[in-house]
Each structure stands twice: as structure tokens, then as C-alpha cells.
């Protein structure tokens, strides 16, 4: 079994001091991966810039023109919206970020690797077809999904997004597409304000968007219950040929900008469940792509735990432990019942 590990040293060039999505995030991941001795056990490769034809498979020409304009004219960071910045090399780094996920998918689908981890930034799941949003410049996972479909002829790709924020950009790109099952578990109501349980797809894509809107304070037990009672039957019905995970670690209890109560051990369980799904439904073909996460310990140890799981290790690194006071989780049963009812699971 071979696990591909994709990253790139230029990811640190995209940086704004004081911003939650800063270069220190990827530095923390690199340092923790090295401390755990993981890159030497994996097939480590550098990302390559994604070709613009793949960007245009999910984004509008207008968005591509804006990114080129920023690349050509910006002398310093500019704000594309209240949350999202871009500087002189932002487009180049964003192409490397999307290219990192594409490279991991390509390695898995070509048979050069069994599974993969793409430690990339900037993140991508908020990037809309026509504009950047929520720290995200390009839709990394959607671009890689279209690459997988058009290059390898895949008919069914499942995307699971367990970042604390709803993956509105990914949803928008596949909302009417029955070839992609998009599942998002997210705090709700919360940024970006989308992701209602009743948003299930449109036209031929009806039923192929599965939103799991969670009130604050849900943690390990309830996330595991949702996986067992909702994600497993949804995946079994869909029979994916590839699973791509938008792996955000901002649902961790210690994250400074959200209100969920997952632990690193709880996150590790979710990742291992997704790997089990991949083994059951698509020959183990799964790629994890880094998204959000703004507590550097939660983020870096979270990526390390994904690598251990992909390699088949039993190791789980959890230096942060459980939330202070061991708060009681909300009752998840009514939400699970509604999800199963709406999606006929």
C-alpha cells in the first residue's frame, strides 16, 4: 500500500499577518508531519500548477480574468471581499493548491498510490464559480473532481466536507449534477449562511446534496452517529468510485472561530470511517484535501492523524484532549431522523 503526500514550499507565499488563514498554518503541518516521521513513509511529491482548463471546468471566465488581473497588477495584498485576500503571487499559489489535490487524485486513480493526502493552501470549499470567498480562491476539490471524471471517466464521485463551515462553493458547482454526491457536516446557522437540511440538489442533481446542519456543541459521539446512520447508507446507495474529503479541523473544540466540540480522536474516527467506506465501495481510492482549521495544534495533529490512518497505523495523536468541563452534547436523534426521512435512507 502506497500513500501519496502532496504539498509545495510556495504555499507560504500567500500570507497576511493577523489573518486566520496565514502561512503559519502550513508550516505547522509540515513541522508536525516531519516530527512524526511520516513524509519518509509516503510517496512525497510537489504539486504542479493546475492547468487553466481545469479551473474553467468549475469556474467562470470572469473569475479567471480577475485572478489573472490580481496576479499582474497587485503590488501587495488586496481584499477580494471582507474575508478573502490576494497578493502578487496569490493566483500562482492557488493554482498550486488546486494542483496539489489534482496530483493526489491522479496518483490514486493511475494506480501509483492507494490513497492520498494533499496538504495545501489556500483552502477551496467556499470559492464560488464566479468569485473568491471565505479565504478561498479556487475550488480545489471541485477542480480535482472534474479532473477525475474527465480524465479517468469516473461516473460517481463522493465529496465529504467535515470542515465546520458549509462548503457552499463545492455545493454550487455540483448542485444539479447527479454524478457527484456532496455531503457537508457543518455548524448551522453560521458562516456562510447556507447549507440547510432541505437544500438537497436541483434538477437531475436532486437528492445528491446532503447537508447536515449542526447546532453548536456537537462532538465526537454525535458526529459518529451521523456517520453511522446517514453517511454509511448514503454512500452504500451511491456506490462511489472515488471519495474526496474536504478536511477542515475548525470543528475542533479548541478552534478560535467556531463552536463545535470534536476532539482529535473524534476527527480520527471520522477519517478512519471514510477510509473504511473507500475500501468497501471503491477499492480504497480516497484523497484528503486540507481545508480550514485555525488552532495550529488541532490542524497539524489532525493532518498527522489522517496520514497515520491512510498508512494503516493505529496511532492517534491527541495532545489537546477533550473540551473543558466535558459538556453534554445536544440530542442528535431528531436531526438524524429528519435526514433519513428527507433522503429516504
C-alpha positions as CSV (number, residue, x, y, z in Angstrom):
1,X,0.0,0.0,0.0
2,X,1.3,3.4,-1.0
3,X,0.1,6.8,0.3
4,X,0.9,9.9,-1.7
5,X,1.6,13.1,0.2
6,X,1.4,16.3,-1.9
7,X,2.4,19.7,-0.8
8,X,4.6,22.6,-2.1
9,X,7.0,25.1,-0.4
10,X,5.4,28.1,-2.2
11,X,2.3,27.8,-0.1
12,X,3.9,30.1,2.5
13,X,4.0,32.9,-0.1
14,X,0.2,33.5,0.4
15,X,0.2,35.4,3.7
16,X,-1.4,38.2,5.6
17,X,-0.2,38.9,9.1
18,X,-3.1,38.7,11.6
19,X,-5.4,36.9,9.2
20,X,-6.7,33.5,10.4
21,X,-5.6,31.9,7.1
22,X,-1.9,32.6,7.3
23,X,1.3,30.9,6.2
24,X,1.9,29.6,9.8
25,X,-0.9,27.0,9.2
26,X,1.0,25.0,6.6
27,X,4.3,25.5,8.4
28,X,2.7,23.9,11.5
29,X,1.5,20.9,9.4
30,X,4.9,20.4,7.8
31,X,6.7,20.5,11.2
32,X,4.3,18.0,12.8
33,X,4.4,15.7,9.8
34,X,8.2,15.7,10.0
35,X,8.2,15.2,13.8
36,X,6.1,12.1,13.3
37,X,8.4,10.8,10.6
38,X,5.6,10.5,8.1
39,X,6.8,12.0,4.8
40,X,9.6,9.4,4.5
41,X,7.0,6.7,4.7
42,X,4.8,8.2,2.0
43,X,5.3,9.0,-1.7
44,X,6.1,12.7,-1.3
45,X,5.7,14.8,-4.4
46,X,5.5,18.5,-5.1
47,X,2.3,20.0,-6.5
48,X,2.3,21.4,-10.0
49,X,0.1,24.4,-11.1
50,X,-3.3,23.2,-12.3
51,X,-4.0,23.9,-15.9
52,X,-6.5,26.6,-16.5
53,X,-8.7,24.3,-18.5
54,X,-9.5,22.5,-15.2
55,X,-10.1,25.8,-13.4
56,X,-12.6,26.6,-16.1
57,X,-14.4,23.3,-15.6
58,X,-15.9,24.7,-12.4
59,X,-15.2,28.5,-12.5
60,X,-16.4,31.2,-14.9
61,X,-14.0,33.0,-17.3
62,X,-14.8,36.2,-15.3
63,X,-13.3,34.8,-12.2
64,X,-10.2,33.5,-14.0
65,X,-9.8,37.0,-15.5
66,X,-9.9,38.6,-12.1
67,X,-7.3,36.2,-10.7
68,X,-5.0,37.0,-13.7
69,X,-5.6,40.7,-13.1
70,X,-4.6,40.5,-9.5
71,X,-1.5,38.4,-10.5
72,X,-0.5,41.1,-13.0
73,X,-1.2,44.2,-11.1
74,X,-1.2,43.7,-7.3
75,X,1.9,45.1,-5.5
76,X,0.6,44.0,-2.1
77,X,-2.3,42.1,-0.6
78,X,-5.8,43.3,-1.7
79,X,-9.1,42.2,-0.3
80,X,-11.4,40.5,-2.8
81,X,-14.1,40.6,-0.1
82,X,-14.2,41.3,3.6
83,X,-12.6,37.9,4.5
84,X,-10.5,37.0,1.4
85,X,-7.2,38.5,0.4
86,X,-4.9,38.0,-2.6
87,X,-1.4,39.3,-3.3
88,X,1.1,39.4,-6.1
89,X,1.6,35.6,-6.1
90,X,-1.9,34.5,-4.9
91,X,-3.1,33.2,-8.2
92,X,0.1,31.2,-8.7
93,X,-0.1,29.7,-5.2
94,X,-3.8,29.0,-5.7
95,X,-3.1,27.1,-8.8
96,X,-0.5,25.1,-6.9
97,X,-3.1,24.4,-4.2
98,X,-5.7,23.1,-6.6
99,X,-2.9,21.3,-8.5
100,X,-1.9,19.5,-5.3
101,X,-5.3,17.9,-4.9
102,X,-5.3,17.1,-8.6
103,X,-1.9,15.4,-8.3
104,X,-3.1,13.3,-5.3
105,X,-6.2,12.2,-7.2
106,X,-4.1,11.4,-10.3
107,X,-1.7,9.3,-8.3
108,X,-4.6,7.3,-6.8
109,X,-6.6,6.8,-10.0
110,X,-3.5,5.9,-12.1
111,X,-2.6,3.2,-9.6
112,X,0.7,4.8,-8.5
113,X,-0.8,5.2,-5.0
114,X,-3.5,3.6,-3.0
115,X,-4.7,6.7,-1.3
116,X,-3.5,10.3,-0.7
117,X,-3.2,13.4,1.4
118,X,-2.9,16.9,-0.1
119,X,-1.6,19.4,2.5
120,X,-2.5,22.5,0.5
121,X,-3.4,26.1,1.0
122,X,-5.2,28.4,0.4
123,X,-8.3,26.3,1.0
124,X,-11.0,26.0,-1.6
125,X,-14.5,24.9,-0.5
126,X,-16.0,28.4,-0.3
127,X,-14.7,29.5,-3.7
128,X,-17.8,30.1,-5.8
129,X,-18.0,29.6,-9.6
130,X,-17.8,33.3,-10.2
131,X,-15.8,34.7,-7.3
132,X,-13.4,34.1,-4.4
133,X,-14.9,33.8,-0.9
134,X,-14.2,32.8,2.7
135,X,-10.4,32.7,2.4
136,X,-10.7,30.5,-0.7
137,X,-9.5,31.5,-4.2
138,X,-10.1,28.4,-6.3
139,X,-12.3,25.3,-5.8
140,X,-9.5,22.8,-5.1
141,X,-11.7,19.7,-4.5
142,X,-14.2,20.5,-7.3
143,X,-11.4,21.0,-9.8
144,X,-9.9,17.7,-8.8
145,X,-13.3,16.1,-9.1
146,X,-13.8,17.3,-12.7
147,X,-10.3,16.1,-13.5
148,X,-11.1,12.7,-12.2
149,X,-14.3,12.5,-14.1
150,X,-12.9,13.8,-17.5
151,X,-9.5,12.1,-17.3
152,X,-10.5,8.7,-15.9
153,X,-14.1,8.5,-16.9
154,X,-15.5,8.2,-13.4
155,X,-19.3,8.3,-13.1
156,X,-19.7,8.7,-9.4
157,X,-17.5,10.8,-7.0
158,X,-18.4,11.4,-3.4
159,X,-17.2,14.5,-1.7
160,X,-17.4,14.6,2.1
161,X,-16.8,18.0,3.8
162,X,-16.4,18.0,7.6
163,X,-15.0,21.5,7.8
164,X,-17.1,23.4,10.4
165,X,-18.3,25.8,7.7
166,X,-20.7,24.7,4.9
167,X,-18.9,24.1,1.7
168,X,-21.1,26.5,-0.3
169,X,-18.7,26.7,-3.2
170,X,-18.5,23.0,-3.7
171,X,-22.2,22.7,-3.4
172,X,-22.8,25.4,-6.0
173,X,-20.6,23.7,-8.5
174,X,-22.4,20.4,-8.3
175,X,-25.9,21.3,-7.2
176,X,-27.6,20.0,-10.4
177,X,-25.1,17.2,-11.0
178,X,-26.1,13.6,-10.2
179,X,-22.5,12.3,-10.8
180,X,-21.4,13.9,-7.5
181,X,-22.7,13.1,-4.1
182,X,-21.8,16.1,-1.9
183,X,-22.1,15.7,1.9
184,X,-21.4,18.6,4.2
185,X,-21.4,18.4,8.0
186,X,-21.3,22.0,9.4
187,X,-22.2,24.3,12.2
188,X,-25.6,26.0,11.4
189,X,-26.6,28.8,11.4
190,X,-23.1,30.0,10.8
191,X,-20.9,31.4,8.1
192,X,-21.6,31.4,5.1
193,X,-25.3,31.1,6.0
194,X,-26.0,28.3,3.6
195,X,-26.4,24.5,4.0
196,X,-29.9,24.0,5.2
197,X,-31.1,20.4,5.6
198,X,-33.7,21.0,2.8
199,X,-31.1,22.0,0.3
200,X,-30.8,18.7,-1.5
201,X,-29.9,19.5,-5.1
202,X,-31.7,20.7,-8.2
203,X,-33.0,19.1,-11.4
204,X,-31.1,15.9,-12.2
205,X,-29.0,16.5,-9.1
206,X,-31.9,16.4,-6.7
207,X,-31.0,14.2,-3.8
208,X,-27.3,14.4,-4.5
209,X,-26.6,17.2,-2.0
210,X,-26.8,16.1,1.6
211,X,-26.4,18.8,4.2
212,X,-26.0,18.0,7.9
213,X,-26.6,21.3,9.7
214,X,-25.5,21.0,13.3
215,X,-26.1,23.3,16.2
216,X,-23.0,24.3,18.3
217,X,-21.5,21.9,20.9
218,X,-22.0,18.6,18.9
219,X,-18.9,16.4,19.3
220,X,-17.4,13.0,18.9
221,X,-20.4,10.9,19.8
222,X,-22.9,12.8,17.6
223,X,-20.6,13.1,14.6
224,X,-20.0,9.3,14.8
225,X,-23.8,8.7,15.0
226,X,-24.4,10.8,11.9
227,X,-21.7,8.9,10.0
228,X,-23.2,5.5,11.1
229,X,-26.9,6.4,10.4
230,X,-26.6,8.8,7.5
231,X,-23.3,8.8,5.7
232,X,-22.9,5.0,5.5
233,X,-26.3,4.3,3.9
234,X,-25.9,7.3,1.6
235,X,-22.5,6.0,0.4
236,X,-23.8,2.5,0.0
237,X,-26.7,3.7,-2.2
238,X,-24.4,5.9,-4.3
239,X,-21.6,3.4,-4.7
240,X,-18.8,6.0,-5.2
241,X,-15.8,5.2,-7.4
242,X,-13.7,7.8,-5.6
243,X,-14.0,9.7,-2.3
244,X,-12.5,13.1,-1.8
245,X,-12.6,14.7,1.7
246,X,-12.6,18.4,2.4
247,X,-10.7,18.0,5.7
248,X,-11.2,21.1,7.8
249,X,-10.2,21.0,11.5
250,X,-12.2,24.0,12.7
251,X,-14.9,21.8,14.2
252,X,-12.3,21.0,16.9
253,X,-13.3,22.3,20.4
254,X,-10.2,24.5,20.6
255,X,-10.7,26.3,17.3
256,X,-10.9,30.0,17.9
257,X,-13.6,30.9,15.4
258,X,-16.3,28.1,15.7
259,X,-18.3,26.4,18.4
260,X,-18.2,22.7,17.8
261,X,-16.7,20.1,20.2
262,X,-14.9,17.5,18.2
263,X,-11.6,16.2,19.6
264,X,-8.7,15.0,17.6
265,X,-9.6,11.4,18.5
266,X,-13.1,12.1,17.2
267,X,-11.8,13.5,14.0
268,X,-9.5,10.5,13.6
269,X,-12.6,8.2,13.9
270,X,-14.3,10.1,11.1
271,X,-11.3,9.8,8.8
272,X,-11.0,6.1,9.5
273,X,-14.7,5.6,8.8
274,X,-14.2,7.4,5.4
275,X,-11.3,5.1,4.7
276,X,-13.4,2.1,5.5
277,X,-16.1,3.4,3.1
278,X,-13.4,3.7,0.4
279,X,-12.3,0.2,1.0
280,X,-15.8,-1.1,0.9
281,X,-17.1,0.8,-2.1
282,X,-14.2,1.9,-4.4
283,X,-11.1,-0.2,-3.8
284,X,-9.7,2.1,-1.2
285,X,-9.5,5.2,-3.5
286,X,-9.7,8.2,-1.2
287,X,-7.9,11.6,-1.1
288,X,-8.0,14.0,1.8
289,X,-7.5,17.7,1.0
290,X,-6.7,20.3,3.7
291,X,-9.3,23.0,4.2
292,X,-9.8,25.1,7.3
293,X,-8.6,24.9,10.9
294,X,-7.2,27.8,12.9
295,X,-5.9,26.2,16.1
296,X,-2.4,25.1,14.9
297,X,-2.2,22.1,17.2
298,X,-5.6,20.8,16.2
299,X,-4.8,21.4,12.5
300,X,-1.3,19.9,12.5
301,X,-2.1,16.9,14.6
302,X,-5.3,16.4,12.6
303,X,-3.3,16.1,9.4
304,X,-0.9,13.7,11.1
305,X,-3.7,11.5,12.2
306,X,-5.1,11.4,8.6
307,X,-1.6,10.3,7.4
308,X,-1.4,7.6,10.1
309,X,-4.9,6.3,9.1
310,X,-4.1,6.2,5.4
311,X,-0.9,4.3,6.1
312,X,-2.8,1.8,8.2
313,X,-1.3,2.8,11.5
314,X,-3.4,2.6,14.7
315,X,-1.6,5.7,16.1
316,X,-3.8,8.7,17.1
317,X,-2.2,11.9,18.3
318,X,-4.4,13.9,20.6
319,X,-2.4,16.3,22.8
320,X,-5.4,18.6,23.3
321,X,-7.8,16.1,24.8
322,X,-11.5,16.8,25.5
323,X,-13.4,20.0,25.9
324,X,-13.1,21.7,29.3
325,X,-15.8,20.6,31.6
326,X,-16.9,17.6,29.3
327,X,-20.1,19.4,28.2
328,X,-23.1,17.3,27.2
329,X,-23.8,17.1,23.5
330,X,-27.2,18.1,22.1
331,X,-29.7,15.4,21.3
332,X,-28.8,14.3,17.7
333,X,-31.7,11.8,17.3
334,X,-34.3,14.3,15.8
335,X,-31.8,15.5,13.2
336,X,-30.8,12.0,12.2
337,X,-34.5,11.0,11.9
338,X,-35.2,14.1,9.7
339,X,-32.1,13.4,7.5
340,X,-33.0,9.8,6.9
341,X,-36.6,10.8,6.1
342,X,-35.7,13.6,3.7
343,X,-33.1,11.5,1.9
344,X,-35.1,8.2,2.1
345,X,-32.2,6.3,3.8
